[in-house]
Each structure stands twice: as C-alpha cells, then as structure tokens.
Amino acid sequence: MVRIHTEQTAADLRSNKDLAPLVKKGEPAVVSASYSLDTGRVEVLSGAPSA
C-alpha cells in the first residue's frame, strides 16, 4: 500500500499545473522511492533522472 501511495503522490506532483512544465525540463525531478528500515536500502520506484 505504501508503494502505491508513493507512486500516486509522485504522479500527482508530476502532473501539477505549476510543477509539470518544470518537471518536463528536468528541474525538479520528482522521484518516488521506498526506504527499508530492515536493510537500510532505498529502492527507486520511478522518476529517477538518467545519468
């Protein structure tokens, strides 16, 4: 459920009328990620800029 909420929130931010033009230019990047308390790892779910 947390992952779904994270993805939906990121999608809402990416489609926000004020943020969408900036996101298309790459500033800012809206990245959804999940942090595991057990392992200390971060899993990027979507939106990570390509290197």
Backbone as a ProteinNet text record, in pm:
[ID]
protein_1_A
[PRIMARY]
MVRIHTEQTAADLRSNKDLAPLVKKGEPAVVSASYSLDTGRVEVLSGAPSA
[TERTIARY]
82.1	0	87.5	197.7	285.8	344	382.9	439	336.2	214.1	108.1	84.4	78.4	58	174.5	295.7	414.2	408.9	373.5	363	253.4	139.2	28.4	64.6	131.9	172.8	271.6	368.6	466.3	396.5	302.1	228.7	148.6	87.9	13.7	106.1	224.4	320	367.4	394.1	439.2	334.1	206.6	100.1	43.3	98.2	54.3	74.2	-26.4	-19.8	99.8	144.9	259.9	393.2	396.3	521.1	547.9	443.7	460.1	557.7	548.7	644.8	789.8	810.8	946.6	995.8	907.7	943.9	981.7	911.1	944.1	1085	1128.4	1263.5	1368.2	1322.4	1416.1	1451.4	1385.1	1411.1	1279.5	1237.6	1299.7	1261.3	1335.6	1296.7	1206.1	1096.6	1007.5	1032.5	1095	1135.8	1057.7	998.4	933.7	1028.5	1040.7	1132.9	1077.9	1127.7	1087.1	1212	1209.1	1322.2	1288.6	1376.9	1356.7	1426.8	1349.8	1409.7	1491.5	1452.6	1523.2	1662.3	1673	1800.7	1876.1	1805.4	1867.9	1884.2	1819.7	1831.1	1714.5	1743.1	1641.2	1615.9	1489.6	1451.4	1380.4	1439.4	1378.1	1266.9	1145.4	1030.4	1008.1	1023.5	1007.9	1061.5	1090.8	1126.5	1272	1358.9	1499.6	1556.9	1626.7	1686.8	1794.2	1805.1	1909.9	2042.9	2145.7	2279.8	2341.8
-118.4	0	126.1	121.6	238.6	269.1	166.4	187.7	250.6	202.8	257.5	404.3	434.5	573.7	661.5	609.4	684.9	714.4	613.9	631.5	732.2	722.9	814.5	957.3	974.7	1108.5	1168.6	1088.3	1136.5	1172.7	1090.4	1119.3	1248.1	1268.6	1392.9	1513.8	1502.8	1614.1	1638.9	1530.3	1545.9	1610.7	1589.9	1646.1	1776.6	1823.7	1950.6	2062.8	2149.8	2253	2346.2	2368.3	2456.8	2383.2	2257.5	2182.5	2112.2	2072.2	1992.3	2053.7	2183.1	2240.2	2230	2245.6	2235.8	2091.2	1998.4	1856.6	1811.2	1860.3	1824.3	1868.6	1981.8	2032.2	1961.4	1884.3	1812.4	1884.1	1995.2	2069.5	2108.6	2047.6	1940.8	1803.4	1703.2	1564.2	1519.4	1456.8	1400.9	1250.9	1202.3	1062.9	996.6	882.2	805.6	694.2	675	574.7	517.3	399.8	332	300.4	332.6	307.3	190.6	93.9	-22.3	-0.3	-1.8	8.9	-115.6	-229.5	-354.8	-358.1	-317	-328.7	-196.5	-84.6	46	83.3	8.8	35.3	119.9	196	276.1	213.2	187.9	135	245.8	289.4	391.9	325.5	379.3	320.7	381.8	512.8	578.2	719.9	773.8	914.8	949	850	881.8	935.2	1048.3	1102	1007	998	912.5	985.2	909.9	967.3	1014.7
0	0	0	72	78.5	-59.1	-132.2	-266.4	-359.3	-354.3	-439.3	-405.1	-277.2	-234.7	-281.4	-269.7	-312.5	-461.6	-541.2	-686	-721.5	-654.9	-682.8	-645.6	-533.8	-491.1	-590.6	-634.8	-733.1	-864	-907	-1030.6	-1016.4	-901.1	-876.6	-885.1	-828.6	-833.7	-976.5	-1051.7	-1190.5	-1279.5	-1246.6	-1329.8	-1274.3	-1165.9	-1108	-1209.6	-1225.1	-1329.6	-1314.8	-1193.7	-1172.9	-1186.1	-1145.5	-1148.3	-1281	-1353	-1475.6	-1576.4	-1605.4	-1702.3	-1654.4	-1524.7	-1470.1	-1472.1	-1438	-1436.8	-1577.7	-1678.8	-1817.1	-1854.6	-1796.7	-1822.7	-1736.5	-1637.4	-1551.8	-1423.5	-1397.6	-1273.7	-1211.3	-1108.6	-1031.1	-1085.4	-1043.5	-1071.9	-957.6	-991.5	-890.3	-890.3	-784.9	-774.9	-663.4	-693.6	-586.9	-545.6	-415	-362.6	-233	-200.7	-78.3	2.6	131	220.3	311.9	319.9	405.5	538.7	645.2	778.1	810.9	757	785.3	723.3	596.7	525.6	513.9	530.8	512.4	365.5	277.3	133.7	83.6	-19.1	-86.5	-222.4	-252.8	-383.3	-459.6	-569.1	-652.4	-731.9	-720.2	-787	-924.4	-936.2	-1066.2	-1059.8	-1176.3	-1187.7	-1171.7	-1153.9	-1137.4	-1267.8	-1261.9	-1384.3	-1436.8	-1567.7	-1624.9	-1616.3	-1598.7	-1579.3	-1707
[MASK]
+++++++++++++++++++++++++++++++++++++++++++++++++++

